[in-house]
Amino acid sequence: MDPVEGKIIVYYGKGEGKTTASIGHAIRTLGHNKRVVILQFMKGRPTTGEYQFLKKLDNLQIHLCGAPGFLRGEESREKHQEKAKEGLALAHKVLHEKQADLLVLDEILYAVKFGLLTEDDVLELLKKRGSTDIILSGREPGARIIEMADIATHMEKVKHYWNKTGDTTSGIEY
């Protein structure tokens, strides 16, 4: 009997909740006493609520795979690209060493959108998943990623107070 191939889940779009949904799956997986690795691409601040909480859990590893600040022009691009490539290498290692039952690649689709990684980089990684389930999140996946996915959910923003206030709220956005 062939081993079960891991599922590929994609959360994408301009709506709120992509990371939250991904973490919900991580919690569900942990509830079955399975191992989870979360790689947060484009995120480098260890002060977010999810990072502060998740780093304390057993059976879960979380790694920041982004520079501390936002990607703003060429001056920060090099550091972000270096961190994204380190994250991709870590994802390959997690799969090769079978370190996780679920691998969450949070915001990896943003890393592709901004040219820090290529869609081919991501597709190559997905092909090596074996029995590991993988979640990808971000804005705009390519058609080939959607085609390869077992589940793809588009999250659409209907309304967000940030458009009026420009403010963010701890516990809501970070």
MOZI-V932145 format. One record per helix or strand of 2 or more residues. SS is the DSSP state (H for helix, E for strand). FROM is the first residue (numbers start at 1). TO is the last residue. If there is no record, write none. Layout:
BEGIN
ss:SS from:FROM to:TO
ss:SS from:FROM to:TO
END
This chain:
BEGIN
ss:E from:8 to:12
ss:H from:18 to:31
ss:E from:36 to:41
ss:H from:49 to:54
ss:E from:60 to:65
ss:H from:74 to:96
ss:E from:102 to:106
ss:H from:108 to:113
ss:H from:119 to:127
ss:E from:133 to:138
ss:H from:143 to:148
ss:E from:151 to:154
ss:H from:162 to:165
END
